[in-house]
Amino acid sequence: MFNDIIVQNFSNPTHATELLQSTDTIELGNPVCGDRIKVQLNIQNGLIQQAAYAAWGCATSLATGNVFCKKIQGAAVVDIRNLSKEDIDKMLGELEPAQHHCLEMLHNLFAKFQQITHV
Amino acid sequence: MQQQSTTKTLRDLGIDPLKAAVASVSELYRLPQEKLDAFKAELIIDSFRFHYENNCYYRDACNDKGITPADIRSFDELIKIPLIPIAKFKSASNHELLSKPLNAIEHEMRSTGTSGVPSISRRCSPTIDLAVSAIYAMYREFLGISKGAGLYVCPSTEEIPEMGMIKALNMLAGLLDTHRFMVREERFIPEDAIAQLASWEKQFTRHIIGPPFLIHRLLQFLKQTGQKLKLDNGSMVITLGGWKRFTGQMISRKEFALLCDEYLGIPPCGIRDIYALVESNVMAIDDEHQVKHVSPYVHFSVRDMNDLSREVPAGEHGVLAILDPLALATPGMILTEDIVSLVPGESPSGRSGQRMEYIMRAPSSLEFGCCAVNLERKMDEDEKAENSCPVTA
């Protein structure tokens, strides 16, 4: 049911924590299933120094939060803004139909990132 | 001479005691109470040991309370088993509840409740095997249905596939000859439901299935329009979900029964309410006397609201703790937020085991009601919007 990316990120959620100091917050929810992801960011001088999340919902949602934070932490804002749809599509691996709403949530996280870092 | 363990005897024969239990619901209800309690305790003690050994979060919680499997040896000691508050299933750290790796999980089921935060319960394949057998065995024991038509006054699993309540009701459809879901895209049209019932007349025994508030809407419509239906001998009204409306108003079970009798022609013995929780594999289903029987292999421990380490006597209200040995992927030792009482005395139906009465959701709970309440709120908002005056200025 769960691919290796989901198993690894769910079972070892390296970014499931709370930042005491953050510069930005991204929050999104899926009104249909109730899944919710909240991401805190600490961005300094165009660099994402820290990214942390809390998620409520299915295992794939929880893993999605970690995949997003893992991808962006330590990266330059400009590099994340330049990620293509195809790059994002691959991040969660092959999903079952019932898990596809999480890919939508991942795209929404990147879309919200674009909004908050828009100059 | 020490009595031979029943579970050991079964295992020696190559039979899984849990599979034997869920397949033997009728037989278990006919055991003397003491024997049933002893068998149930063996299953729960095995389950406690498994989760203690395989779940770091639960083991730490047990160790904090100074409880190990060595402390739980008999039915009377089940009260010492540490409980997981049901809110943990909603928390961002609910991954800690797994006693098996994620790749052993076959199914995730949810209940959104009314707080908006979903409660997620994860089941491995062996748990699904048990739950499926258990649900059908309970349906057969208390509903005895194997044919007929089901008017489902609720959305389909196609619309909300992960919703536990709908999933459990949908399983009942497998026992029927035909069925139809009457709530589509959050809309229920009573006239369509009545027409559907009419189209099945003299072809099928007609049953009405769904959460109480939606069936209550149908009954109110029949009352307001003065239509009295006479369903069939053996027709049932089968309800699952809370009896509280989104307005906070409770639907009176007595009034509901009177309406079913008058407007559907179904007497009280044909009304069967089901209590279930998505986080557990337990079901408690009304018998013909409207008394709910708890699945015989699950233990309900009703705790004092002021001292959760203490049980209250049968007949008194308390917080429900569930000890569910069928839960293999996550610990089935759960402290719910439901206020219930156990029914004292002997069952008029002759069954042994526990019987319960649901009282209400605990006032301290963040959840106002079950997920059906959200549906009702949404339907009510949509209807108000449709009926409102379109002139805004």
Boltz contact constraints between the chains, C-beta under 6 A:
constraints:
  - contact:
      token1: [A, 1]
      token2: [B, 106]
      max_distance: 6.0
  - contact:
      token1: [A, 2]
      token2: [B, 102]
      max_distance: 6.0
  - contact:
      token1: [A, 2]
      token2: [B, 103]
      max_distance: 6.0
  - contact:
      token1: [A, 7]
      token2: [B, 102]
      max_distance: 6.0
  - contact:
      token1: [A, 7]
      token2: [B, 103]
      max_distance: 6.0
  - contact:
      token1: [A, 10]
      token2: [B, 95]
      max_distance: 6.0
  - contact:
      token1: [A, 10]
      token2: [B, 102]
      max_distance: 6.0
  - contact:
      token1: [A, 11]
      token2: [B, 102]
      max_distance: 6.0
  - contact:
      token1: [A, 34]
      token2: [B, 112]
      max_distance: 6.0
  - contact:
      token1: [A, 34]
      token2: [B, 118]
      max_distance: 6.0
  - contact:
      token1: [A, 54]
      token2: [B, 92]
      max_distance: 6.0
  - contact:
      token1: [A, 55]
      token2: [B, 92]
      max_distance: 6.0
  - contact:
      token1: [A, 56]
      token2: [B, 92]
      max_distance: 6.0
  - contact:
      token1: [A, 56]
      token2: [B, 117]
      max_distance: 6.0
  - contact:
      token1: [A, 57]
      token2: [B, 118]
      max_distance: 6.0
  - contact:
      token1: [A, 58]
      token2: [B, 108]
      max_distance: 6.0
  - contact:
      token1: [A, 59]
      token2: [B, 102]
      max_distance: 6.0
